[in-house]
Amino acid sequence: MRRKDREIKEFNEILQVILDCDSLVLGLNDGEFPYLVPLNFGIDIEDGQLYIYFHCANEGKKLDLIKKNHRASFEMDHAHQLVLNDEKMSCTMEYESVTGKGFIEIVSEDKKIKGLKILMKHYHVSEFPFSLKPVKNTTVFRLKVIELKGKRRKVSVK
């Protein structure tokens, strides 16, 4: 990271940025160009390991790419605020962001509901009664995060 003064170093601070975001962009390998897709997500920490959960239909490009190559990257951001400086005739943007990479795993059928509950919890719905019919037509997958970086730009007001 070039701007070390903007780096978020503490895991719990990065985690708070993640919790404040409502979507992320998942980057998958698609040959000559990356395939980017915005997704809803949920997080879980198991034995100190961060996992990000997602879902999709049981077929489609995203799932085909995951099956070909389980490596992925992601980005999420929030807290955007344009900051104008009339005196200097300049502007900048405040933000908080998280980027990372890892390996995607398809969640087994017997743990699918648990994964969907993790997704719903991120959006503050702790007990959602899932209909089993659409769950059968849903694939739940998770990304085992192996690299995580946080960045923040806050402008001090003088």
Residue pairs with C-beta under 8 A, 6 or more apart in sequence:
1 7
1 149
1 151
3 151
6 151
6 152
6 153
7 149
7 150
7 151
8 14
8 17
8 96
8 98
8 149
8 150
8 151
8 152
9 150
11 148
13 150
14 98
14 148
14 149
14 150
15 43
15 50
17 76
17 78
17 96
17 97
17 98
17 150
17 152
18 43
18 76
18 98
19 43
19 122
20 78
20 79
20 96
21 76
21 77
21 78
21 98
22 40
22 78
22 123
23 38
23 39
23 40
23 41
23 76
24 38
24 39
24 41
24 52
24 74
24 75
24 76
25 36
25 37
25 38
25 39
25 74
25 75
25 76
26 36
26 37
26 38
26 39
26 54
26 62
26 72
26 73
26 74
26 143
27 34
27 35
27 36
27 72
27 73
27 74
27 75
28 34
28 35
28 36
28 37
28 62
28 65
28 66
28 69
28 72
29 35
29 65
29 68
29 69
29 71
29 72
30 65
34 73
35 61
35 62
35 65
37 62
39 54
40 54
40 55
40 119
40 122
40 123
41 52
41 53
41 54
41 76
41 119
41 122
42 52
42 53
42 115
42 118
42 119
42 120
42 121
42 122
42 123
43 50
43 51
43 52
43 53
43 118
43 122
44 50
44 51
44 53
44 118
44 142
45 51
49 144
49 145
50 144
50 145
50 148
51 142
51 143
51 144
51 145
52 74
52 102
52 142
52 143
52 145
53 107
53 115
53 118
53 119
53 140
53 141
53 142
54 119
54 140
54 141
54 142
54 143
55 115
55 116
55 119
55 138
55 139
55 140
55 141
56 62
56 63
56 138
56 139
56 141
57 63
57 137
57 138
57 139
58 137
58 138
58 139
63 139
66 72
66 104
66 106
66 141
70 103
70 104
70 105
71 101
71 102
71 103
71 104
72 101
72 102
72 103
72 104
72 143
73 99
73 100
73 101
74 99
74 100
74 101
74 102
74 143
75 97
75 98
75 99
76 97
76 98
77 95
77 96
77 97
77 98
78 95
78 96
78 97
79 94
79 95
79 96
80 93
80 94
80 95
81 93
81 94
81 95
82 91
82 92
82 93
82 94
83 91
83 92
83 93
83 94
83 155
84 90
84 91
85 91
85 92
92 153
92 155
93 153
94 153
94 154
94 155
95 151
95 152
95 153
96 150
96 151
96 152
96 153
97 150
97 151
97 152
98 148
98 149
98 150
98 151
99 148
99 149
99 151
100 145
100 146
100 147
100 148
100 149
101 145
101 146
101 147
102 143
102 144
102 145
102 146
102 147
103 143
103 144
103 146
104 141
104 142
104 143
104 144
105 141
105 142
105 143
105 144
106 139
106 140
106 141
107 114
107 115
107 139
107 140
107 141
107 142
111 140
112 135
112 138
112 140
113 130
113 135
115 140
115 142
116 128
116 130
116 135
116 138
116 140
117 126
117 128
119 140
120 126
120 128
